[in-house]
Amino acid sequence: MAEAVVFDIDELPVVLKVRHIQETLGISRQESYRLVHTAGFPVMRIGRSIRIPRDAFLRWLEQQAGMEEEQ
């Protein structure tokens, strides 16, 4: 398993590339592409490029961790 190299949210750009997901979660390249093709993962496509809005990714991450506040 790869090691996470992003330690501060402020290091992330507003729109992420798949490699940012890989570096943030400390997962392999293959696993990061598998993740972005998962239903419910917040991706947008620009041509053939996959981009992930940072704030949507962080919300998704909180939901996955069960950290979302109950409404």
VORODREN-565649 format. One record per atom (N, C-alpha, C, O): atom name; x, y, z. Coordinates in Angstrom, 3 decimals. Example, Ala and Ser with C-alpha at 12.3 -4.5 7.8 and 13.67 -1.06 7.14 Angstrom:
// residues 2
+----+----------+----------+----------+
| at |       xx |       yy |       zz |
+----+----------+----------+----------+
|  N |   13.190 |   -5.690 |    7.800 |
| CA |   12.300 |   -4.500 |    7.800 |
|  C |   13.200 |   -3.300 |    7.800 |
|  O |   14.236 |   -3.319 |    8.465 |
|  N |   12.850 |   -2.250 |    7.080 |
| CA |   13.670 |   -1.060 |    7.140 |
|  C |   12.900 |    0.030 |    7.870 |
|  O |   13.409 |    1.138 |    8.039 |
+----+----------+----------+----------+
***
This chain:
// residues 71
+----+----------+----------+----------+
| at |       xx |       yy |       zz |
+----+----------+----------+----------+
|  N |    0.851 |   -1.180 |    0.000 |
| CA |    0.000 |    0.000 |    0.000 |
|  C |    0.893 |    1.237 |    0.000 |
|  O |    1.915 |    1.286 |    0.684 |
|  N |    0.491 |    2.220 |   -0.770 |
| CA |    1.237 |    3.473 |   -0.827 |
|  C |    1.030 |    4.256 |    0.460 |
|  O |    0.067 |    4.028 |    1.192 |
|  N |    1.931 |    5.166 |    0.724 |
| CA |    1.836 |    5.999 |    1.916 |
|  C |    1.273 |    7.364 |    1.542 |
|  O |    1.631 |    7.925 |    0.506 |
|  N |    0.398 |    7.893 |    2.380 |
| CA |   -0.182 |    9.209 |    2.122 |
|  C |    0.910 |   10.266 |    2.152 |
|  O |    1.778 |   10.245 |    3.025 |
|  N |    0.868 |   11.189 |    1.201 |
| CA |    1.866 |   12.248 |    1.163 |
|  C |    1.244 |   13.633 |    1.357 |
|  O |    1.965 |   14.628 |    1.437 |
|  N |   -0.064 |   13.703 |    1.433 |
| CA |   -0.748 |   14.966 |    1.702 |
|  C |   -1.147 |   14.960 |    3.168 |
|  O |   -1.882 |   14.083 |    3.620 |
|  N |   -0.658 |   15.941 |    3.902 |
| CA |   -0.919 |   15.985 |    5.329 |
|  C |   -1.765 |   17.178 |    5.740 |
|  O |   -2.185 |   17.274 |    6.893 |
|  N |   -2.016 |   18.080 |    4.812 |
| CA |   -2.764 |   19.291 |    5.118 |
|  C |   -3.742 |   19.561 |    3.979 |
|  O |   -3.347 |   19.629 |    2.815 |
|  N |   -4.996 |   19.710 |    4.316 |
| CA |   -6.034 |   19.963 |    3.310 |
|  C |   -5.696 |   21.192 |    2.473 |
|  O |   -6.017 |   21.241 |    1.285 |
|  N |   -5.058 |   22.170 |    3.076 |
| CA |   -4.715 |   23.401 |    2.364 |
|  C |   -3.703 |   23.158 |    1.249 |
|  O |   -3.525 |   24.021 |    0.388 |
|  N |   -3.038 |   22.005 |    1.244 |
| CA |   -2.091 |   21.669 |    0.180 |
|  C |   -2.809 |   21.265 |   -1.105 |
|  O |   -2.215 |   21.275 |   -2.184 |
|  N |   -4.086 |   20.912 |   -0.985 |
| CA |   -4.824 |   20.411 |   -2.142 |
|  C |   -5.380 |   21.547 |   -2.989 |
|  O |   -5.851 |   22.552 |   -2.455 |
|  N |   -5.325 |   21.389 |   -4.313 |
| CA |   -5.953 |   22.391 |   -5.187 |
|  C |   -7.472 |   22.292 |   -5.126 |
|  O |   -8.008 |   21.315 |   -4.604 |
|  N |   -8.159 |   23.278 |   -5.645 |
| CA |   -9.620 |   23.317 |   -5.627 |
|  C |  -10.209 |   22.166 |   -6.449 |
|  O |  -11.237 |   21.600 |   -6.076 |
|  N |   -9.572 |   21.826 |   -7.548 |
| CA |   -9.994 |   20.702 |   -8.390 |
|  C |   -8.853 |   19.691 |   -8.399 |
|  O |   -7.720 |   20.013 |   -8.758 |
|  N |   -9.174 |   18.465 |   -7.998 |
| CA |   -8.161 |   17.427 |   -7.839 |
|  C |   -8.046 |   16.542 |   -9.068 |
|  O |   -9.004 |   16.372 |   -9.822 |
|  N |   -6.871 |   15.988 |   -9.255 |
| CA |   -6.639 |   14.944 |  -10.239 |
|  C |   -6.649 |   13.616 |   -9.496 |
|  O |   -6.618 |   13.589 |   -8.266 |
|  N |   -6.693 |   12.534 |  -10.230 |
| CA |   -6.715 |   11.212 |   -9.606 |
|  C |   -5.470 |   11.016 |   -8.736 |
|  O |   -5.549 |   10.379 |   -7.685 |
|  N |   -4.339 |   11.548 |   -9.154 |
| CA |   -3.119 |   11.377 |   -8.357 |
|  C |   -3.240 |   12.049 |   -6.991 |
|  O |   -2.630 |   11.591 |   -6.025 |
|  N |   -4.017 |   13.126 |   -6.899 |
| CA |   -4.238 |   13.768 |   -5.603 |
|  C |   -5.018 |   12.836 |   -4.674 |
|  O |   -4.734 |   12.759 |   -3.479 |
|  N |   -6.004 |   12.130 |   -5.237 |
| CA |   -6.769 |   11.159 |   -4.446 |
|  C |   -5.822 |   10.069 |   -3.956 |
|  O |   -5.860 |    9.677 |   -2.790 |
|  N |   -4.993 |    9.596 |   -4.840 |
| CA |   -4.004 |    8.559 |   -4.510 |
|  C |   -3.083 |    9.028 |   -3.384 |
|  O |   -2.860 |    8.303 |   -2.415 |
|  N |   -2.553 |   10.235 |   -3.516 |
| CA |   -1.623 |   10.767 |   -2.525 |
|  C |   -2.308 |   11.073 |   -1.191 |
|  O |   -1.713 |   10.891 |   -0.129 |
|  N |   -3.549 |   11.535 |   -1.248 |
| CA |   -4.270 |   11.884 |   -0.028 |
|  C |   -4.649 |   10.643 |    0.769 |
|  O |   -4.514 |   10.614 |    1.992 |
|  N |   -5.121 |    9.622 |    0.069 |
| CA |   -5.579 |    8.414 |    0.752 |
|  C |   -4.474 |    7.386 |    0.973 |
|  O |   -4.644 |    6.437 |    1.739 |
|  N |   -3.345 |    7.579 |    0.299 |
| CA |   -2.245 |    6.621 |    0.452 |
|  C |   -2.586 |    5.278 |   -0.153 |
|  O |   -2.310 |    4.231 |    0.433 |
|  N |   -3.198 |    5.314 |   -1.348 |
| CA |   -3.568 |    4.078 |   -2.033 |
|  C |   -2.822 |    3.993 |   -3.359 |
|  O |   -2.222 |    4.970 |   -3.808 |
|  N |   -2.863 |    2.821 |   -3.978 |
| CA |   -2.168 |    2.630 |   -5.240 |
|  C |   -2.869 |    3.372 |   -6.373 |
|  O |   -4.026 |    3.773 |   -6.247 |
|  N |   -2.167 |    3.544 |   -7.459 |
| CA |   -2.734 |    4.198 |   -8.642 |
|  C |   -3.939 |    3.412 |   -9.149 |
|  O |   -4.974 |    3.989 |   -9.482 |
|  N |   -3.792 |    2.093 |   -9.202 |
| CA |   -4.876 |    1.232 |   -9.663 |
|  C |   -6.104 |    1.368 |   -8.761 |
|  O |   -7.229 |    1.462 |   -9.251 |
|  N |   -5.888 |    1.379 |   -7.462 |
| CA |   -7.000 |    1.503 |   -6.521 |
|  C |   -7.663 |    2.877 |   -6.625 |
|  O |   -8.882 |    2.986 |   -6.488 |
|  N |   -6.876 |    3.919 |   -6.865 |
| CA |   -7.456 |    5.255 |   -6.983 |
|  C |   -8.346 |    5.356 |   -8.221 |
|  O |   -9.392 |    6.002 |   -8.170 |
|  N |   -7.951 |    4.731 |   -9.331 |
| CA |   -8.805 |    4.736 |  -10.522 |
|  C |  -10.052 |    3.891 |  -10.297 |
|  O |  -11.132 |    4.237 |  -10.777 |
|  N |   -9.913 |    2.799 |   -9.580 |
| CA |  -11.084 |    1.983 |   -9.247 |
|  C |  -12.068 |    2.807 |   -8.411 |
|  O |  -13.279 |    2.750 |   -8.626 |
|  N |  -11.531 |    3.571 |   -7.458 |
| CA |  -12.367 |    4.393 |   -6.586 |
|  C |  -13.126 |    5.460 |   -7.360 |
|  O |  -14.325 |    5.638 |   -7.143 |
|  N |  -12.457 |    6.172 |   -8.256 |
| CA |  -13.134 |    7.258 |   -8.975 |
|  C |  -14.187 |    6.747 |   -9.950 |
|  O |  -15.013 |    7.522 |  -10.433 |
|  N |  -14.165 |    5.462 |  -10.240 |
| CA |  -15.198 |    4.865 |  -11.093 |
|  C |  -16.304 |    4.205 |  -10.273 |
|  O |  -17.168 |    3.527 |  -10.829 |
|  N |  -16.282 |    4.397 |   -8.965 |
| CA |  -17.292 |    3.849 |   -8.077 |
|  C |  -18.519 |    4.751 |   -8.073 |
|  O |  -18.393 |    5.975 |   -8.043 |
|  N |  -19.696 |    4.153 |   -8.103 |
| CA |  -20.932 |    4.931 |   -8.041 |
|  C |  -20.960 |    5.760 |   -6.765 |
|  O |  -20.645 |    5.266 |   -5.682 |
|  N |  -21.338 |    7.014 |   -6.902 |
| CA |  -21.435 |    7.901 |   -5.752 |
|  C |  -20.170 |    8.696 |   -5.467 |
|  O |  -20.185 |    9.611 |   -4.644 |
|  N |  -19.069 |    8.354 |   -6.143 |
| CA |  -17.845 |    9.134 |   -5.946 |
|  C |  -17.964 |   10.406 |   -6.783 |
|  O |  -18.346 |   10.339 |   -7.951 |
|  N |  -17.640 |   11.565 |   -6.202 |
| CA |  -17.890 |   12.860 |   -6.871 |
|  C |  -16.870 |   13.213 |   -7.947 |
|  O |  -15.875 |   13.884 |   -7.672 |
|  N |  -17.119 |   12.763 |   -9.163 |
| CA |  -16.209 |   13.078 |  -10.265 |
|  C |  -16.897 |   13.938 |  -11.301 |
|  O |  -18.122 |   13.960 |  -11.412 |
|  N |  -16.079 |   14.642 |  -12.052 |
| CA |  -16.575 |   15.344 |  -13.227 |
|  C |  -15.592 |   15.060 |  -14.353 |
|  O |  -14.399 |   14.870 |  -14.118 |
|  N |  -16.089 |   15.033 |  -15.536 |
| CA |  -15.232 |   14.747 |  -16.694 |
|  C |  -15.101 |   16.003 |  -17.544 |
|  O |  -16.067 |   16.719 |  -17.809 |
|  N |  -13.885 |   16.229 |  -17.948 |
| CA |  -13.587 |   17.304 |  -18.886 |
|  C |  -12.880 |   16.616 |  -20.043 |
|  O |  -11.684 |   16.330 |  -19.978 |
|  N |  -13.637 |   16.357 |  -21.102 |
| CA |  -13.102 |   15.520 |  -22.168 |
|  C |  -12.861 |   14.128 |  -21.610 |
|  O |  -13.770 |   13.505 |  -21.060 |
|  N |  -11.641 |   13.643 |  -21.752 |
| CA |  -11.289 |   12.330 |  -21.210 |
|  C |  -10.674 |   12.423 |  -19.821 |
|  O |  -10.375 |   11.406 |  -19.196 |
|  N |  -10.489 |   13.640 |  -19.346 |
| CA |   -9.863 |   13.844 |  -18.036 |
|  C |  -10.871 |   13.669 |  -16.907 |
|  O |  -12.034 |   14.051 |  -17.033 |
|  N |  -10.414 |   13.093 |  -15.816 |
| CA |  -11.223 |   12.936 |  -14.618 |
|  C |  -10.763 |   13.992 |  -13.624 |
|  O |   -9.573 |   14.105 |  -13.332 |
|  N |  -11.703 |   14.758 |  -13.113 |
| CA |  -11.404 |   15.768 |  -12.097 |
|  C |  -12.388 |   15.599 |  -10.954 |
|  O |  -13.525 |   15.165 |  -11.143 |
|  N |  -11.924 |   15.953 |   -9.760 |
| CA |  -12.727 |   15.799 |   -8.558 |
|  C |  -12.730 |   17.123 |   -7.813 |
|  O |  -11.666 |   17.584 |   -7.401 |
|  N |  -13.882 |   17.752 |   -7.624 |
| CA |  -13.931 |   18.983 |   -6.830 |
|  C |  -13.499 |   18.675 |   -5.385 |
|  O |  -14.033 |   17.763 |   -4.755 |
|  N |  -12.547 |   19.428 |   -4.880 |
| CA |  -11.983 |   19.175 |   -3.551 |
|  C |  -13.057 |   19.125 |   -2.464 |
|  O |  -13.073 |   18.198 |   -1.654 |
|  N |  -13.945 |   20.106 |   -2.439 |
| CA |  -14.946 |   20.155 |   -1.375 |
|  C |  -15.890 |   18.958 |   -1.451 |
|  O |  -16.290 |   18.416 |   -0.420 |
|  N |  -16.246 |   18.544 |   -2.663 |
| CA |  -17.109 |   17.366 |   -2.830 |
|  C |  -16.380 |   16.112 |   -2.368 |
|  O |  -16.984 |   15.231 |   -1.755 |
|  N |  -15.085 |   16.025 |   -2.658 |
| CA |  -14.285 |   14.881 |   -2.202 |
|  C |  -14.232 |   14.838 |   -0.680 |
|  O |  -14.377 |   13.771 |   -0.084 |
|  N |  -14.029 |   15.981 |   -0.053 |
| CA |  -13.951 |   16.022 |    1.411 |
|  C |  -15.287 |   15.645 |    2.046 |
|  O |  -15.314 |   14.958 |    3.067 |
|  N |  -16.397 |   16.089 |    1.449 |
| CA |  -17.726 |   15.681 |    1.941 |
|  C |  -17.906 |   14.174 |    1.794 |
|  O |  -18.388 |   13.507 |    2.710 |
|  N |  -17.513 |   13.639 |    0.631 |
| CA |  -17.608 |   12.204 |    0.389 |
|  C |  -16.776 |   11.438 |    1.414 |
|  O |  -17.212 |   10.415 |    1.942 |
|  N |  -15.590 |   11.935 |    1.687 |
| CA |  -14.695 |   11.287 |    2.647 |
|  C |  -15.319 |   11.259 |    4.039 |
|  O |  -15.254 |   10.242 |    4.730 |
|  N |  -15.915 |   12.360 |    4.447 |
| CA |  -16.585 |   12.416 |    5.749 |
|  C |  -17.759 |   11.448 |    5.803 |
|  O |  -17.978 |   10.788 |    6.820 |
|  N |  -18.507 |   11.363 |    4.723 |
| CA |  -19.639 |   10.430 |    4.675 |
|  C |  -19.153 |    8.991 |    4.808 |
|  O |  -19.765 |    8.190 |    5.514 |
|  N |  -18.058 |    8.663 |    4.133 |
| CA |  -17.525 |    7.316 |    4.191 |
|  C |  -17.033 |    6.961 |    5.586 |
|  O |  -17.089 |    5.803 |    6.000 |
|  N |  -16.553 |    7.967 |    6.303 |
| CA |  -16.044 |    7.750 |    7.651 |
|  C |  -17.158 |    7.804 |    8.683 |
|  O |  -16.914 |    7.584 |    9.870 |
|  N |  -18.395 |    8.099 |    8.238 |
| CA |  -19.516 |    8.191 |    9.158 |
|  C |  -19.457 |    9.434 |   10.030 |
|  O |  -20.005 |    9.463 |   11.133 |
|  N |  -18.781 |   10.469 |    9.518 |
| CA |  -18.587 |   11.700 |   10.283 |
|  C |  -19.623 |   12.758 |    9.963 |
|  O |  -19.640 |   13.821 |   10.584 |
|  N |  -20.480 |   12.481 |    9.007 |
| CA |  -21.484 |   13.464 |    8.606 |
|  C |  -22.464 |   13.680 |    9.761 |
|  O |  -22.937 |   12.723 |   10.374 |
|  N |  -22.752 |   14.920 |   10.040 |
| CA |  -23.685 |   15.245 |   11.122 |
|  C |  -25.074 |   14.754 |   10.763 |
|  O |  -25.500 |   14.835 |    9.611 |
|  N |  -25.771 |   14.248 |   11.761 |
| CA |  -27.149 |   13.834 |   11.547 |
|  C |  -28.024 |   15.065 |   11.427 |
|  O |  -27.841 |   16.049 |   12.144 |
|  N |  -28.977 |   14.997 |   10.510 |
| CA |  -29.840 |   16.150 |   10.274 |
|  C |  -31.195 |   15.936 |   10.867 |
|  O |  -32.059 |   16.807 |   10.765 |
+----+----------+----------+----------+
***
